[in-house]
Every structure is written in C-alpha cells, then in structure tokens.
Amino acid sequence: MSYKVLSLKYRPQNFLEVVGQEHVTQTLINAFIKDRVGQGYIFTGPRGVGKTTTARILAKGLNCKDSKNGNPCNKCTICNEITEYRNLDVLEIDGASNRGIEEIRNLRELIKFAPMNSSYKIFIIDEVHMLTNQAFNALLRTLEEPPSHGKFIMCTTDIHKVPDTIISRCQRFDFNRISINDIKESINSILLKEKFESDVESVDAIATKSEGSMRDALSILDQVIAFSDSKINFKDVQNILGLVSSEIYFRLTDSIKDKNAELLLETLTNIRQNGIPIADVVKGLNVHIRNLMYASLNDGINILDINKDLKNEYIESSKLWDIRDLLRITEVINDLEVNINRSNQPYIMFEITALKLLEMDQTVFIEDLLNQSAENVDISEKKNKVTNNNDTKIKVEKNPEVDAKESDLLDANDTMNKTDKNNDIDVNINDVKENNVDRLKSKNNIEEDISSPDIDFIKTEWIKIVTMVTNIRTSIGIVMEHSAPIKIEKNILHVEVYNQPKFSLDLLNKNKQIIEEIASKQLNKIVVLNFLEVHEENINSDSNNNISTVNENKDDNTDAMDSVIELFDGEILR
C-alpha cells in the first residue's frame, strides 16, 4: 500500500512550517543570515514537538545549494536525498540502539572523512540520553573540536540524563509543548486538504487529547478518519478515544456539593458499567476541579482552552463552590491519582474516595463561627422574656440531644475557685444560650434607676467580671484583659479598651449583652456598657495600673486556651 500516514505526509520541510517553536526556528534562521551556525546543537523537549524534524531541516539548510536564510529549496537532489533518508553525508543515529562506545568510535572515524557531494558531514543523534557514560566520554573531544566539515545535532526528551560536559559543548534549544490553538489550526488545515468535515467539539477533543504533541494529534486524527465516513462527529471521537464526558464530572461534583448520595452512586455505577478506565476518570476529575477554580477567578475562565458553552457551564457551577473546598478536594484527588495505579481494586478505591468526599464538611473560618455564635445568642435573647432580678441565670446546653437544664450562675468567688487546671469543664461556644434579661435600656428606665455603684467598687469587681466572661467565652475574656472601667453615669458604665485592633472592639460590641448580664449580676445593678477605644499615647498611669491588676489576678485558663490552639493550629495574639 502506498498510503502515507498524516504525521509523515504533512511533516514540515522548512523552518516556516514548524508549528509552535518560533523561538527556535527564528534563532536558526538568524544564525544562517549572520553566518554564525555552530558546530553542535542539542534539542530537548517533550515527544512529538518537532525536535528531529527541525534537525533534518537544519541539515538540509546547511547542505542545500539554493537555501534562502537557512530554508532549503526541497527541490534539489541533496534536499530530496535527505528527505528520503538516503544521503550519505547526513547520518541519523538512534541513541537507543547504538549506545555503546564502539558505535561512537566508528562515528569518530567517519567524521574524519570529507563529505562526498555536500558541504557538511552531519550526524543527527536521536535519543542521545540513551548513550552510556563511556560513549559520552568518547564523544567529548570530537564534539568540542570537530573538523570544519563536521556538524552534530542531538535530540533528547530527557535532558537531565545528558552529562553537563556534553551540554556545555553545544547550543541548547528547549522545545515547548505546542498550544492547543496551534494544534487545532493545523488539524483544520489538514482536514481541509484531505476534504474531510468535522465539528468544533471533535477538533477540540483531539487537540486536548494530544497534550501538546503534534505527532500524537495527527496519529489520533488518522485513527478518527479511518473510523468515520465523510464527516467526523464528536460521539465517534468519544468512542474511539475513550473520552469521559464532562457531564460525568459535573454530576460527580454536584453530588458532592449537594450531599446527594443517590446521584453519586448512580454516576459511579455508570462509570463502572461503561468500562471507562478509572485512571482516565481520576485524571479528568482533577482537570475538572482545576477548571472550576479558574472559573471562580476574575478572567480565569479565559485561560481555559474549552468551547464557549462549556465555559458558561463552568462559570455557573463555580458560583456554588468555595475555592477552599475545591483545594481540599484536589488534595484528595492528587493522592488518589498517585496510589490508584498500584491498587489491585482501582474501581473500589475510587468509589470509596468519592464516598469520603461526600461526607466532607464545608470550610468555615473561626471568625465566622464566633460571629454565628454571637448571632445565635442575640436571637435567643429576643425569644425569651425573663424578668430582671438579682438572680439572673445563664442557660447551658451540655448535650444538644438532651433538653437543657437551667442552672444558676455561680457567684464570683465560686467561679474563681472552680476554674483551676483540675476543673475540666467542656463548654462549647455554640452550646451557650443566655437567659434573657429585660435590658431596660430605654432612656426612661435608665433614668429611673439612678443609684449607681461606686466606681472604686466597680474597679475592684471588674477582675471577677473578666474572669466570669472568660469562663463563658475565652475569646471575649482575652480582649477584656486589656480593659478597665473609668466612670459610671447613671447606669452607663464607660470602659476603656487599650491598644486593641478594631476587630477586637467589634467582638466586644457584638457580645455586649453577655458581658452586661454578667456585670449586672456581679454588681447587683443593671448596667449598660460603653466601650471606648484607647491607644498607647492616650493611656494614663491609673489605667495602666488597672490593666496590670487584671493581668496579675486573672485565673489560669491555659488548659482551655491550649486546647483551642492545638485544635486550630493557631496562636493567641496579645
């Protein structure tokens, strides 16, 4: 049969036809123009990106009598001989098959002879990294000082296996993976020449499957054309290449997001029954998660080489996700991708991992938990109506599944005696629910109760108030350690907060009702707190003494604080 595969039929024959390697071809063209062609070159890069093809074009450009700026004419006898691999002055050596020292010694002997009918004797060594160390050592001297008529062009996919002594004696060119857009343009051009029709999705799928290799893309195209009649459709491409539909990935992520076990099991069953290679599914799922993360960023979707409809689908789906959750899923999938090839039961491993992701909780910041807790307390206070008296109570739920029982708030002395290291009371932030005292915050009510406690008495009791608040909400108590009461007007107690960031002051104001209830209980008087922000330059000596007193006399709550730090892997800033 005289049929020629597409990768050979449409192989570039000059520098201008090489796709996606302009940084290499332009440099070589300029070298010809300036007459600065080196004696040795080494081309490195992924498979199928044009390394060996460029080496042959360079060989033709050196020996062609009618070359223009290094581009061969491809019409003369020498060009035709090199194209057909029968020119005696251009020798191609497979490094994998001729890797020993004897082959390199023969090469050294051959290069001594002048070319027969060409300008240069050129050696193209493909897969040069396969040579032995002894062969590399034998090549060094000849490579460094070849005869004037000798040129070396070496190609490799693993440059790190080539000794530095070899690389340093050559001009190194790094070939890049070819972009998907360049591959699609080449495929469309070839389909036009071959008089074949195709839809956009099919070309996109072939270009994506090639992973930056033009040779792989043309090989896939050859396979698809052989399967199809007169037109290539996406369904045929899917069947031939075993591509996983994007619908499956969206169903997987949607089921994880919505905690829909039924949809997840249905999708997993579909994957198993259709015999889809599980390694391809995992790899595609990782790409799918990456696309969702890009779609959630500004202009990130434009980076993706996918069609417009699919871009819109990713944009809509990304709105439902927190990027922190996507990052956590990616970590799980990456681990799965590493281990699944070594598993005897890859389908079972994938299914178990999917069920694990189904049970994954959403990411929540600690600040959000604290704010949510404060909001729950406010809502609870509005629902309950408790008459204000000296026996104000705080309701604590020890177990969400058991009806909470009301307990009297311990007085200050009892509380302080029971907060040592041996007292292990586990009170969850979300489990604290306040008895709701009628605040009597209206102007009239405050004016009616004008007999206020003495400020000196309040300063003395403030240490106990801070301790009691710390036992209920450690985060609030830490901030209150940097506060001190300064005066009381009617029932309004003014408290200065020293050298604290704005979010700490906001935390106090959000939880003011909790602090007010505790203060009212301790002082036997309803008080309304007014927190004042004060920085270092405004602090007077009396206030500093108050802060020192609080810090010296505060209870040792390190056990609870250490537990929080260990749980959330954080630190407390003081």
FIMAR-671089 format. One record per residue (C-alpha): residue in one letter; y, z, x. Coordinates in steps of 0.25 Angstrom, whole numbers, padded with zeros to 4 digits, always signed. Last residue first. Layout:
! FIMAR-671089
AYZX/...
! end
This chain:
! FIMAR-671089
R+0158+0292-0007/L+0150+0280-0008/I+0136+0282-0013/E+0125+0273-0007/G+0115+0262-0012/D+0100+0259-0013/F+0100+0260-0028/L+0089+0270-0029/E+0091+0277-0015/I+0106+0279-0018/V+0103+0285-0032/S+0092+0294-0027/D+0102+0299-0016/M+0112+0302-0027/A+0102+0310-0035/D+0098+0318-0023/T+0112+0320-0017/N+0117+0327-0029/D+0121+0340-0021/D+0132+0346-0030/K+0147+0345-0027/N+0154+0357-0020/E+0159+0351-0008/N+0162+0337-0014/V+0170+0343-0025/T+0177+0353-0016/S+0181+0342-0007/I+0187+0334-0019/N+0195+0346-0024/N+0201+0348-0010/N+0205+0333-0009/S+0212+0335-0022/D+0220+0346-0016/S+0224+0339-0004/N+0230+0327-0012/I+0223+0313-0013/N+0233+0302-0015/E+0230+0295-0002/E+0215+0295-0004/H+0215+0288-0017/V+0216+0294-0031/E+0210+0288-0044/L+0213+0297-0056/F+0202+0301-0066/N+0207+0306-0080/L+0197+0315-0086/V+0198+0321-0101/V+0194+0335-0102/I+0187+0343-0113/K+0186+0358-0109/N+0175+0367-0105/L+0178+0363-0090/Q+0163+0360-0087/K+0160+0353-0101/S+0173+0345-0101/A+0170+0340-0087/I+0156+0336-0090/E+0162+0328-0103/E+0173+0322-0095/I+0164+0317-0084/I+0155+0310-0094/Q+0167+0304-0101/K+0173+0299-0088/N+0161+0290-0085/K+0169+0277-0085/N+0181+0284-0079/L+0173+0290-0068/L+0166+0276-0064/D+0179+0269-0065/L+0184+0279-0054/S+0172+0276-0046/F+0175+0261-0048/K+0189+0262-0043/P+0185+0268-0029/Q+0186+0283-0026/N+0196+0289-0017/Y+0199+0301-0026/V+0197+0303-0041/E+0207+0312-0047/V+0204+0319-0060/H+0214+0322-0071/L+0209+0330-0082/I+0215+0327-0096/N+0213+0339-0106/K+0228+0343-0106/E+0232+0339-0092/I+0222+0342-0081/K+0225+0341-0066/I+0219+0337-0053/P+0204+0335-0055/A+0196+0330-0043/S+0188+0318-0039/H+0180+0313-0028/E+0167+0320-0032/M+0169+0313-0045/V+0165+0300-0039/I+0151+0305-0035/G+0150+0312-0049/I+0151+0299-0056/S+0140+0292-0048/T+0131+0305-0050/R+0132+0305-0065/I+0126+0317-0072/N+0124+0326-0061/T+0137+0321-0054/V+0145+0324-0067/M+0140+0338-0066/T+0144+0340-0051/V+0158+0334-0054/I+0160+0343-0065/K+0156+0355-0056/I+0166+0351-0046/W+0177+0349-0056/E+0175+0364-0061/T+0184+0369-0050/K+0194+0358-0051/I+0194+0361-0067/F+0197+0375-0065/D+0209+0372-0056/I+0214+0362-0066/D+0214+0373-0077/P+0207+0369-0090/S+0215+0362-0101/S+0220+0369-0114/I+0226+0357-0121/D+0215+0354-0130/E+0223+0348-0142/E+0230+0338-0133/I+0216+0332-0129/N+0212+0330-0143/N+0225+0323-0147/K+0225+0314-0135/S+0211+0309-0138/K+0200+0312-0128/L+0193+0322-0137/R+0180+0318-0129/D+0170+0320-0140/V+0159+0324-0132/N+0147+0314-0131/N+0135+0320-0125/E+0133+0311-0113/K+0121+0302-0110/V+0115+0302-0096/D+0102+0293-0095/N+0109+0281-0089/I+0113+0288-0077/N+0099+0294-0076/V+0097+0309-0074/D+0086+0314-0065/I+0088+0329-0062/D+0081+0333-0049/N+0086+0347-0046/N+0081+0351-0032/K+0093+0344-0026/D+0103+0353-0033/T+0110+0349-0046/K+0105+0361-0054/N+0115+0371-0049/M+0127+0362-0051/T+0123+0359-0066/D+0121+0374-0069/N+0134+0378-0064/A+0141+0366-0071/D+0136+0369-0085/L+0124+0361-0089/L+0126+0350-0099/D+0118+0354-0111/S+0106+0345-0114/E+0104+0335-0125/K+0090+0329-0126/A+0087+0314-0124/D+0076+0308-0133/V+0065+0303-0123/E+0064+0289-0118/P+0076+0289-0110/N+0072+0301-0103/K+0081+0311-0097/E+0092+0308-0107/V+0104+0317-0104/K+0114+0322-0115/I+0126+0329-0109/K+0131+0341-0118/T+0145+0347-0121/D+0144+0362-0124/N+0159+0365-0123/N+0162+0357-0135/N+0165+0342-0139/T+0157+0338-0152/V+0147+0327-0148/K+0148+0313-0154/N+0138+0303-0148/K+0140+0288-0149/K+0152+0287-0141/E+0147+0296-0130/S+0134+0287-0128/I+0142+0275-0127/D+0150+0281-0116/V+0138+0286-0109/N+0131+0272-0110/E+0144+0266-0104/A+0143+0275-0092/S+0128+0271-0090/Q+0132+0257-0090/N+0143+0259-0080/L+0133+0266-0071/L+0122+0255-0072/D+0132+0245-0070/E+0137+0252-0057/I+0122+0252-0052/F+0121+0237-0054/V+0110+0231-0063/T+0100+0220-0059/Q+0091+0217-0071/D+0077+0222-0071/M+0065+0215-0067/E+0053+0215-0076/L+0052+0200-0078/L+0053+0198-0063/K+0040+0206-0061/L+0034+0197-0072/A+0038+0185-0064/T+0032+0191-0051/I+0019+0194-0058/E+0019+0179-0063/F+0022+0174-0049/M+0011+0183-0042/I+0001+0179-0053/Y+0004+0164-0051/P+0003+0165-0035/Q-0011+0172-0036/N-0017+0171-0022/S-0003+0174-0016/R+0002+0169-0003/N+0011+0158-0009/I+0017+0169-0019/N+0022+0178-0008/V+0034+0171-0003/E+0038+0165-0016/L+0036+0179-0023/D+0045+0186-0013/N+0056+0175-0016/I+0054+0177-0031/V+0056+0192-0030/E+0069+0190-0022/T+0074+0179-0031/I+0072+0188-0043/R+0081+0199-0037/L+0092+0188-0034/L+0091+0183-0048/D+0093+0198-0053/R+0106+0199-0044/I+0111+0186-0050/D+0112+0192-0064/W+0106+0181-0073/L+0109+0176-0087/K+0121+0167-0082/S+0111+0161-0073/S+0103+0154-0084/E+0115+0147-0089/I+0119+0142-0075/Y+0105+0138-0073/E+0103+0130-0085/N+0117+0123-0082/K+0111+0119-0068/L+0099+0114-0074/D+0106+0104-0083/K+0115+0100-0072/N+0104+0096-0062/I+0100+0104-0050/D+0104+0104-0036/L+0110+0119-0036/I+0123+0121-0029/N+0131+0118-0041/I+0125+0130-0048/G+0132+0140-0038/D+0145+0136-0043/N+0148+0150-0047/L+0135+0158-0046/S+0125+0160-0057/A+0119+0146-0055/Y+0116+0149-0040/M+0108+0162-0045/L+0101+0154-0055/N+0097+0143-0045/R+0092+0153-0036/I+0083+0159-0047/H+0078+0144-0049/V+0075+0142-0035/N+0067+0154-0034/L+0059+0150-0047/G+0057+0137-0040/K+0050+0143-0028/V+0042+0152-0037/V+0037+0141-0046/D+0034+0132-0034/A+0025+0143-0029/I+0019+0145-0042/P+0014+0130-0042/I+0015+0126-0057/G+0001+0126-0063/N+0006+0123-0077/Q-0002+0135-0083/R+0004+0145-0072/I+0019+0141-0074/N+0017+0141-0090/T+0011+0154-0089/L+0022+0160-0081/T+0032+0154-0091/E+0025+0160-0103/L+0025+0173-0096/L+0039+0173-0093/L+0043+0169-0107/E+0035+0181-0113/A+0040+0191-0103/N+0055+0188-0107/K+0063+0198-0098/D+0075+0190-0102/K+0079+0187-0087/I+0064+0186-0082/S+0061+0176-0094/D+0073+0168-0091/T+0070+0167-0076/L+0056+0162-0079/R+0060+0153-0090/F+0071+0147-0081/Y+0061+0144-0070/I+0051+0137-0080/E+0063+0129-0085/S+0066+0124-0071/S+0053+0116-0072/V+0043+0119-0060/L+0041+0106-0052/G+0026+0101-0050/L+0031+0089-0042/I+0024+0079-0050/N+0025+0086-0064/Q+0040+0089-0062/V+0043+0075-0057/D+0036+0069-0069/K+0044+0078-0079/F+0057+0074-0071/N+0055+0059-0074/I+0054+0048-0064/K+0055+0034-0071/S+0046+0021-0069/D+0032+0027-0069/S+0032+0041-0062/F+0021+0047-0053/A+0023+0038-0041/I+0038+0040-0043/V+0036+0055-0042/Q+0028+0054-0030/D+0037+0045-0022/L+0049+0054-0027/I+0042+0066-0021/S+0040+0059-0008/L+0055+0055-0008/A+0059+0069-0010/D+0050+0075+0000/R+0056+0065+0011/M+0070+0069+0006/S+0067+0083+0009/G+0078+0093+0003/E+0068+0101-0005/S+0061+0089-0011/K+0058+0096-0024/T+0073+0096-0027/A+0075+0081-0025/I+0063+0078-0033/A+0067+0087-0045/D+0081+0082-0044/V+0076+0067-0045/S+0067+0071-0057/E+0079+0078-0064/V+0088+0066-0063/D+0079+0056-0070/S+0072+0045-0062/E+0071+0030-0062/F+0064+0022-0052/K+0068+0009-0046/E+0063+0012-0032/K+0077+0009-0027/L+0084+0018-0038/L+0073+0029-0035/I+0077+0029-0020/S+0092+0031-0023/N+0089+0042-0033/I+0080+0049-0023/S+0090+0048-0012/E+0101+0053-0021/K+0092+0065-0026/I+0089+0068-0011/D+0104+0069-0008/N+0106+0078-0020/I+0095+0087-0016/S+0100+0089-0002/I+0092+0085+0010/R+0087+0097+0018/N+0095+0097+0031/F+0092+0090+0045/D+0096+0098+0057/F+0099+0089+0069/R+0096+0095+0084/Q+0101+0087+0096/C+0090+0089+0106/R+0088+0097+0119/S+0091+0110+0113/I+0081+0108+0102/I+0070+0106+0113/T+0073+0119+0120/D+0075+0126+0107/P+0060+0124+0104/V+0056+0118+0091/K+0050+0127+0081/H+0063+0131+0075/I+0066+0116+0072/D+0055+0116+0062/T+0056+0103+0054/T+0057+0094+0066/C+0061+0081+0071/M+0063+0076+0086/I+0071+0064+0091/F+0070+0062+0106/K+0076+0050+0113/G+0073+0043+0126/H+0080+0031+0133/S+0088+0039+0142/P+0076+0047+0147/P+0075+0061+0141/E+0081+0073+0147/E+0080+0085+0138/L+0069+0079+0129/T+0061+0075+0141/R+0062+0089+0147/L+0059+0097+0134/L+0047+0088+0129/A+0036+0095+0138/N+0041+0109+0133/F+0041+0105+0119/A+0026+0100+0121/Q+0022+0113+0127/N+0029+0120+0115/T+0020+0112+0106/L+0026+0101+0097/M+0027+0104+0082/H+0042+0106+0081/V+0044+0091+0084/E+0040+0088+0070/D+0044+0073+0073/I+0046+0069+0087/I+0054+0056+0088/F+0054+0050+0102/I+0064+0039+0105/K+0063+0029+0116/Y+0077+0022+0116/S+0084+0009+0116/S+0072+0001+0110/N+0063-0010+0115/M+0053-0003+0124/P+0059+0011+0126/A+0059+0016+0141/F+0047+0024+0145/K+0050+0039+0149/I+0049+0043+0135/L+0034+0040+0134/E+0031+0050+0145/R+0038+0061+0139/L+0031+0058+0125/N+0017+0058+0132/R+0021+0072+0137/I+0025+0076+0123/E+0011+0071+0118/E+0004+0079+0129/I+0012+0092+0126/G+0007+0093+0111/R+0014+0091+0098/N+0010+0076+0095/S+0005+0078+0081/A+0015+0088+0075/G+0026+0082+0084/D+0024+0068+0077/I+0030+0058+0087/E+0038+0046+0084/L+0041+0036+0095/V+0052+0027+0095/D+0051+0017+0106/L+0038+0011+0102/N+0044+0007+0088/R+0033+0006+0078/Y+0037+0017+0068/E+0041+0007+0057/T+0056+0012+0056/I+0056+0012+0072/E+0051-0003+0072/N+0060-0007+0061/C+0072-0001+0069/I+0068-0008+0082/T+0066-0021+0076/C+0079-0022+0070/K+0082-0020+0055/N+0084-0005+0053/C+0098-0006+0058/P+0098+0008+0064/N+0110+0018+0061/G+0114+0024+0074/N+0129+0020+0072/K+0124+0006+0070/S+0110+0002+0075/D+0108-0012+0079/K+0100-0011+0091/C+0091+0001+0085/N+0085+0010+0095/L+0094+0023+0094/G+0096+0021+0079/K+0082+0018+0076/A+0078+0032+0083/L+0089+0039+0075/I+0084+0033+0062/R+0070+0038+0066/A+0075+0052+0069/T+0083+0052+0056/T+0070+0049+0048/T+0062+0060+0056/K+0073+0070+0052/G+0075+0065+0038/V+0075+0077+0028/G+0060+0076+0025/R+0056+0090+0031/P+0066+0100+0034/G+0076+0099+0047/T+0076+0096+0061/F+0080+0084+0070/I+0079+0085+0085/Y+0086+0075+0093/G+0085+0071+0108/Q+0092+0061+0117/G+0106+0062+0110/V+0114+0050+0104/R+0128+0051+0108/D+0133+0037+0107/K+0145+0040+0099/I+0141+0032+0087/F+0126+0035+0089/A+0129+0050+0089/N+0138+0048+0077/I+0126+0042+0069/L+0117+0054+0073/T+0127+0064+0069/Q+0129+0057+0055/T+0114+0057+0053/V+0112+0072+0056/H+0124+0077+0047/E+0121+0067+0037/Q+0107+0072+0034/G+0106+0071+0019/V+0099+0058+0018/V+0097+0048+0030/E+0101+0034+0025/L+0113+0034+0034/F+0105+0037+0046/N+0097+0025+0045/Q+0083+0021+0040/P+0081+0032+0029/R+0067+0033+0023/Y+0067+0026+0010/K+0053+0019+0011/L+0047+0031+0019/S+0051+0042+0010/L+0048+0033-0002/V+0034+0030+0001/K+0031+0016+0005/Y+0021+0008-0003/S+0014-0003+0005/M+0000+0000+0000/
! end
